[in-house]
Amino acid sequence: MTDAIPQQQKITINADALRDLGMRGVNRAAGFLGLAFRRPDEPLPTTITMSEFNRYQFLPEPLPEVMAGELVQEFNAWLIGNALQELDRHFSLFVDEVWRLLDLTDAHEKVIPAGLKVSEISGDTNAGNKFKKVADRLGLPEARPDRLWSISNARNCLAHAAGMVTERHANDNKQRLKLVWLASEIKLVQGEQFVIIGEYPIQAPDPEQEAQLVVQMVDRELTFEIGQQLRLTPVQLHELCLFYAILIDTIMVSLGEHFAAKGIPNLPPMDQEARET
């Protein structure tokens, strides 16, 4: 009886495709917002019929102003809720795949039994929980999964309570809903006075004097009392998109360091000529 000869298995990891898996949610959320969000300064619609497509009419013509305002407000809330879902869903798929790769690369240059199965975290539907598991495994400092928990809670409020804060969604001392994310803040500083850029018009406290430009990362917090409507502005949603992009890139950098520590080579991408030969 002879011992079986171990078979070498080669696995190629496409880092760009992995990052794209997470960034797809960021791009979709930002794109949907840009396509459809109705700004407060836009005139209210007077008609929403689709007579050129069908013969059914469900709302009055012309559309009453009060009803038009309510529809716009509810549509924006619906759009933001779905944008948050895009961010959460694709980030969740991204960390699922990162976890699988961590399991696979733990077997690098080891003899393992045939039929080895990697562990899964895809059964956990909470992106914050999954991020915490990945962050712990990668040794990410100050991972702060509580931010993702707060975003998931806000998304659930928008999806299941039409954006009306209920006791179920009151994650801050059971009195209010708190939403937290990491955001960049840019200030024009003159001595002890400053102006946060993003509030228009942009002007230093004293236009006659020079000002220092300061950029810092801060926790952005929003709170909504029970019974209050959860509303986000386009700027806030874009900040949330940036927050997810930062998380994705932070994980990618740490994952690359993890691979390097295990001696996994980082091969340059093949150009088209090399592929054809």
One Martini backbone bead per residue (centre of mass of N, CA, C, O) as a GRO file, in nm:
protein
  277
    1MET     BB    1   0.095   0.037   0.024
    2THR     BB    2   0.047   0.369  -0.077
    3ASP     BB    3   0.098   0.688  -0.055
    4ALA     BB    4  -0.048   0.969  -0.112
    5ILE     BB    5  -0.011   1.230  -0.332
    6PRO     BB    6  -0.004   1.544  -0.308
    7GLN     BB    7  -0.204   1.802  -0.440
    8GLN     BB    8  -0.174   2.085  -0.616
    9GLN     BB    9  -0.338   2.401  -0.555
   10LYS     BB   10  -0.446   2.669  -0.758
   11ILE     BB   11  -0.503   3.016  -0.659
   12THR     BB   12  -0.674   3.299  -0.789
   13ILE     BB   13  -0.677   3.644  -0.696
   14ASN     BB   14  -0.910   3.908  -0.761
   15ALA     BB   15  -0.895   4.216  -0.632
   16ASP     BB   16  -1.073   4.388  -0.819
   17ALA     BB   17  -1.328   4.209  -0.803
   18LEU     BB   18  -1.362   4.229  -0.499
   19ARG     BB   19  -1.398   4.535  -0.480
   20ASP     BB   20  -1.636   4.556  -0.682
   21LEU     BB   21  -1.842   4.409  -0.507
   22GLY     BB   22  -1.864   4.647  -0.301
   23MET     BB   23  -1.879   4.903  -0.501
   24ARG     BB   24  -2.153   4.850  -0.631
   25GLY     BB   25  -2.325   4.976  -0.406
   26VAL     BB   26  -2.209   5.260  -0.421
   27ASN     BB   27  -2.273   5.317  -0.722
   28ARG     BB   28  -2.578   5.265  -0.708
   29ALA     BB   29  -2.658   5.467  -0.490
   30ALA     BB   30  -2.541   5.720  -0.629
   31GLY     BB   31  -2.688   5.684  -0.901
   32PHE     BB   32  -2.985   5.681  -0.804
   33LEU     BB   33  -2.976   5.956  -0.672
   34GLY     BB   34  -2.898   6.123  -0.928
   35LEU     BB   35  -3.151   6.033  -1.100
   36ALA     BB   36  -3.413   6.076  -0.866
   37PHE     BB   37  -3.372   6.299  -0.677
   38ARG     BB   38  -3.574   6.545  -0.517
   39ARG     BB   39  -3.552   6.865  -0.480
   40PRO     BB   40  -3.683   7.127  -0.297
   41ASP     BB   41  -3.645   7.342  -0.553
   42GLU     BB   42  -3.837   7.183  -0.708
   43PRO     BB   43  -4.098   7.144  -0.882
   44LEU     BB   44  -4.397   7.025  -0.865
   45PRO     BB   45  -4.590   6.793  -0.976
   46THR     BB   46  -4.892   6.774  -1.199
   47THR     BB   47  -4.804   6.489  -1.327
   48ILE     BB   48  -4.816   6.097  -1.337
   49THR     BB   49  -4.897   5.998  -1.592
   50MET     BB   50  -4.905   5.708  -1.851
   51SER     BB   51  -5.069   5.734  -2.130
   52GLU     BB   52  -4.852   5.618  -2.340
   53PHE     BB   53  -4.868   5.316  -2.188
   54ASN     BB   54  -5.160   5.355  -2.048
   55ARG     BB   55  -5.518   5.365  -1.922
   56TYR     BB   56  -5.444   5.418  -1.629
   57GLN     BB   57  -5.589   5.596  -1.335
   58PHE     BB   58  -5.516   5.688  -0.982
   59LEU     BB   59  -5.479   5.996  -1.009
   60PRO     BB   60  -5.530   6.310  -1.021
   61GLU     BB   61  -5.629   6.570  -1.268
   62PRO     BB   62  -5.451   6.750  -1.146
   63LEU     BB   63  -5.213   6.750  -0.911
   64PRO     BB   64  -5.221   6.815  -0.603
   65GLU     BB   65  -5.002   6.981  -0.409
   66VAL     BB   66  -5.012   6.814  -0.150
   67MET     BB   67  -4.980   6.537  -0.286
   68ALA     BB   68  -4.715   6.598  -0.430
   69GLY     BB   69  -4.545   6.650  -0.174
   70GLU     BB   70  -4.590   6.369  -0.046
   71LEU     BB   71  -4.473   6.200  -0.278
   72VAL     BB   72  -4.189   6.317  -0.279
   73GLN     BB   73  -4.117   6.249   0.013
   74GLU     BB   74  -4.166   5.940  -0.011
   75PHE     BB   75  -3.975   5.886  -0.245
   76ASN     BB   76  -3.712   5.974  -0.108
   77ALA     BB   77  -3.730   5.768   0.122
   78TRP     BB   78  -3.735   5.519  -0.061
   79LEU     BB   79  -3.464   5.574  -0.203
   80ILE     BB   80  -3.282   5.575   0.049
   81GLY     BB   81  -3.354   5.293   0.151
   82ASN     BB   82  -3.244   5.150  -0.109
   83ALA     BB   83  -2.957   5.259  -0.092
   84LEU     BB   84  -2.889   5.127   0.179
   85GLN     BB   85  -2.935   4.841   0.075
   86GLU     BB   86  -2.710   4.839  -0.133
   87LEU     BB   87  -2.478   4.885   0.061
   88ASP     BB   88  -2.533   4.643   0.252
   89ARG     BB   89  -2.545   4.403   0.052
   90HIS     BB   90  -2.263   4.436  -0.094
   91PHE     BB   91  -2.093   4.435   0.161
   92SER     BB   92  -2.180   4.155   0.254
   93LEU     BB   93  -2.067   4.003   0.006
   94PHE     BB   94  -1.777   4.095   0.047
   95VAL     BB   95  -1.723   3.969   0.336
   96ASP     BB   96  -1.785   3.683   0.257
   97GLU     BB   97  -1.540   3.658   0.059
   98VAL     BB   98  -1.317   3.732   0.255
   99TRP     BB   99  -1.362   3.492   0.446
  100ARG     BB  100  -1.300   3.269   0.240
  101LEU     BB  101  -1.007   3.365   0.180
  102LEU     BB  102  -0.900   3.327   0.465
  103ASP     BB  103  -0.939   3.021   0.467
  104LEU     BB  104  -0.772   2.950   0.216
  105THR     BB  105  -0.498   3.098   0.304
  106ASP     BB  106  -0.450   2.917   0.559
  107ALA     BB  107  -0.363   2.672   0.345
  108HIS     BB  108  -0.097   2.772   0.271
  109GLU     BB  109   0.138   2.526   0.233
  110LYS     BB  110  -0.063   2.290   0.302
  111VAL     BB  111  -0.184   1.988   0.425
  112ILE     BB  112  -0.499   1.874   0.316
  113PRO     BB  113  -0.792   1.748   0.308
  114ALA     BB  114  -1.014   1.621   0.123
  115GLY     BB  115  -1.293   1.830   0.104
  116LEU     BB  116  -1.248   2.098   0.205
  117LYS     BB  117  -1.428   2.342   0.394
  118VAL     BB  118  -1.531   2.646   0.416
  119SER     BB  119  -1.629   2.886   0.598
  120GLU     BB  120  -1.928   3.072   0.705
  121ILE     BB  121  -2.120   3.408   0.713
  122SER     BB  122  -2.386   3.422   0.528
  123GLY     BB  123  -2.607   3.352   0.754
  124ASP     BB  124  -2.555   3.636   0.833
  125THR     BB  125  -2.756   3.938   0.796
  126ASN     BB  126  -2.539   4.114   0.949
  127ALA     BB  127  -2.295   4.329   0.854
  128GLY     BB  128  -2.170   4.408   1.127
  129ASN     BB  129  -2.103   4.122   1.225
  130LYS     BB  130  -1.923   4.044   0.983
  131PHE     BB  131  -1.719   4.269   1.010
  132LYS     BB  132  -1.616   4.191   1.291
  133LYS     BB  133  -1.499   3.915   1.211
  134VAL     BB  134  -1.301   4.022   1.000
  135ALA     BB  135  -1.154   4.233   1.177
  136ASP     BB  136  -1.051   4.033   1.389
  137ARG     BB  137  -0.887   3.856   1.187
  138LEU     BB  138  -0.714   4.117   1.079
  139GLY     BB  139  -0.668   4.338   1.308
  140LEU     BB  140  -0.854   4.581   1.323
  141PRO     BB  141  -0.858   4.892   1.431
  142GLU     BB  142  -1.130   5.037   1.517
  143ALA     BB  143  -1.390   4.918   1.359
  144ARG     BB  144  -1.687   4.991   1.433
  145PRO     BB  145  -1.982   4.825   1.402
  146ASP     BB  146  -2.195   5.033   1.510
  147ARG     BB  147  -2.237   5.186   1.249
  148LEU     BB  148  -2.369   4.953   1.088
  149TRP     BB  149  -2.598   4.902   1.284
  150SER     BB  150  -2.729   5.184   1.250
  151ILE     BB  151  -2.783   5.159   0.944
  152SER     BB  152  -2.959   4.904   0.951
  153ASN     BB  153  -3.176   5.030   1.132
  154ALA     BB  154  -3.256   5.257   0.937
  155ARG     BB  155  -3.336   5.075   0.703
  156ASN     BB  156  -3.563   4.925   0.858
  157CYS     BB  157  -3.733   5.174   0.912
  158LEU     BB  158  -3.785   5.241   0.610
  159ALA     BB  159  -3.897   4.951   0.525
  160HIS     BB  160  -4.108   4.882   0.793
  161ALA     BB  161  -4.199   5.212   0.880
  162ALA     BB  162  -4.177   5.445   0.667
  163GLY     BB  163  -3.965   5.618   0.863
  164MET     BB  164  -4.097   5.563   1.138
  165VAL     BB  165  -4.017   5.593   1.456
  166THR     BB  166  -3.977   5.329   1.676
  167GLU     BB  167  -3.913   5.138   1.944
  168ARG     BB  168  -3.760   4.922   1.777
  169HIS     BB  169  -3.551   5.167   1.658
  170ALA     BB  170  -3.454   5.255   1.952
  171ASN     BB  171  -3.097   5.261   2.003
  172ASP     BB  172  -3.120   5.517   2.215
  173ASN     BB  173  -3.233   5.445   2.512
  174LYS     BB  174  -3.523   5.387   2.388
  175GLN     BB  175  -3.585   5.700   2.248
  176ARG     BB  176  -3.395   5.681   1.987
  177LEU     BB  177  -3.255   5.729   1.675
  178LYS     BB  178  -2.919   5.631   1.576
  179LEU     BB  179  -2.687   5.772   1.338
  180VAL     BB  180  -2.363   5.641   1.222
  181TRP     BB  181  -2.069   5.795   1.063
  182LEU     BB  182  -1.799   5.837   0.858
  183ALA     BB  183  -1.652   6.167   0.803
  184SER     BB  184  -1.563   6.440   0.622
  185GLU     BB  185  -1.405   6.751   0.735
  186ILE     BB  186  -1.409   7.092   0.620
  187LYS     BB  187  -1.204   7.375   0.714
  188LEU     BB  188  -1.206   7.722   0.787
  189VAL     BB  189  -0.933   7.869   0.963
  190GLN     BB  190  -0.939   8.140   1.227
  191GLY     BB  191  -0.815   8.055   1.483
  192GLU     BB  192  -1.116   8.004   1.667
  193GLN     BB  193  -1.236   8.018   1.388
  194PHE     BB  194  -1.496   7.860   1.175
  195VAL     BB  195  -1.578   7.689   0.858
  196ILE     BB  196  -1.788   7.465   0.708
  197ILE     BB  197  -1.764   7.290   0.436
  198GLY     BB  198  -2.105   7.286   0.277
  199GLU     BB  199  -2.174   7.574   0.345
  200TYR     BB  200  -2.358   7.808   0.179
  201PRO     BB  201  -2.140   8.013   0.131
  202ILE     BB  202  -1.798   8.015   0.093
  203GLN     BB  203  -1.661   8.160   0.399
  204ALA     BB  204  -1.473   8.320   0.588
  205PRO     BB  205  -1.497   8.496   0.869
  206ASP     BB  206  -1.247   8.665   0.728
  207PRO     BB  207  -1.200   8.771   0.403
  208GLU     BB  208  -0.924   8.948   0.459
  209GLN     BB  209  -0.807   8.676   0.561
  210GLU     BB  210  -0.633   8.415   0.618
  211ALA     BB  211  -0.682   8.056   0.574
  212GLN     BB  212  -0.715   7.736   0.706
  213LEU     BB  213  -0.702   7.407   0.584
  214VAL     BB  214  -0.909   7.148   0.733
  215VAL     BB  215  -0.885   6.789   0.763
  216GLN     BB  216  -1.132   6.556   0.899
  217MET     BB  217  -1.237   6.280   1.088
  218VAL     BB  218  -1.582   6.208   1.167
  219ASP     BB  219  -1.861   6.166   1.359
  220ARG     BB  220  -2.173   6.121   1.230
  221GLU     BB  221  -2.482   6.246   1.376
  222LEU     BB  222  -2.820   6.115   1.408
  223THR     BB  223  -3.144   6.205   1.545
  224PHE     BB  224  -3.462   6.030   1.628
  225GLU     BB  225  -3.759   6.040   1.742
  226ILE     BB  226  -4.028   5.906   1.845
  227GLY     BB  227  -4.239   5.971   1.559
  228GLN     BB  228  -4.024   6.043   1.369
  229GLN     BB  229  -3.893   6.127   1.065
  230LEU     BB  230  -3.677   5.977   0.846
  231ARG     BB  231  -3.415   6.194   0.719
  232LEU     BB  232  -3.217   6.242   0.420
  233THR     BB  233  -2.967   6.378   0.251
  234PRO     BB  234  -2.766   6.373  -0.019
  235VAL     BB  235  -2.508   6.434   0.139
  236GLN     BB  236  -2.540   6.207   0.350
  237LEU     BB  237  -2.546   5.973   0.144
  238HIS     BB  238  -2.267   6.029   0.025
  239GLU     BB  239  -2.119   5.982   0.291
  240LEU     BB  240  -2.203   5.684   0.311
  241CYS     BB  241  -2.060   5.595   0.057
  242LEU     BB  242  -1.777   5.673   0.156
  243PHE     BB  243  -1.772   5.492   0.403
  244TYR     BB  244  -1.783   5.223   0.246
  245ALA     BB  245  -1.529   5.273   0.076
  246ILE     BB  246  -1.336   5.284   0.317
  247LEU     BB  247  -1.390   5.000   0.424
  248ILE     BB  248  -1.306   4.845   0.173
  249ASP     BB  249  -1.011   4.957   0.155
  250THR     BB  250  -0.922   4.869   0.437
  251ILE     BB  251  -0.957   4.566   0.386
  252MET     BB  252  -0.774   4.541   0.136
  253VAL     BB  253  -0.512   4.623   0.274
  254SER     BB  254  -0.517   4.407   0.499
  255LEU     BB  255  -0.530   4.164   0.308
  256GLY     BB  256  -0.258   4.214   0.170
  257GLU     BB  257  -0.092   4.184   0.433
  258HIS     BB  258  -0.185   3.897   0.494
  259PHE     BB  259  -0.067   3.766   0.240
  260ALA     BB  260   0.228   3.854   0.277
  261ALA     BB  261   0.271   3.707   0.556
  262LYS     BB  262   0.214   3.417   0.396
  263GLY     BB  263   0.363   3.432   0.102
  264ILE     BB  264   0.177   3.561  -0.105
  265PRO     BB  265   0.182   3.644  -0.418
  266ASN     BB  266   0.205   3.954  -0.613
  267LEU     BB  267   0.076   3.965  -0.917
  268PRO     BB  268   0.081   4.100  -1.206
  269PRO     BB  269  -0.104   4.191  -1.451
  270MET     BB  270  -0.199   4.080  -1.748
  271ASP     BB  271  -0.165   4.144  -2.059
  272GLN     BB  272  -0.296   4.092  -2.365
  273GLU     BB  273  -0.043   3.968  -2.499
  274ALA     BB  274   0.010   3.751  -2.281
  275ARG     BB  275  -0.262   3.603  -2.310
  276GLU     BB  276  -0.225   3.524  -2.620
  277THR     BB  277   0.053   3.349  -2.551
   0.00000   0.00000   0.00000
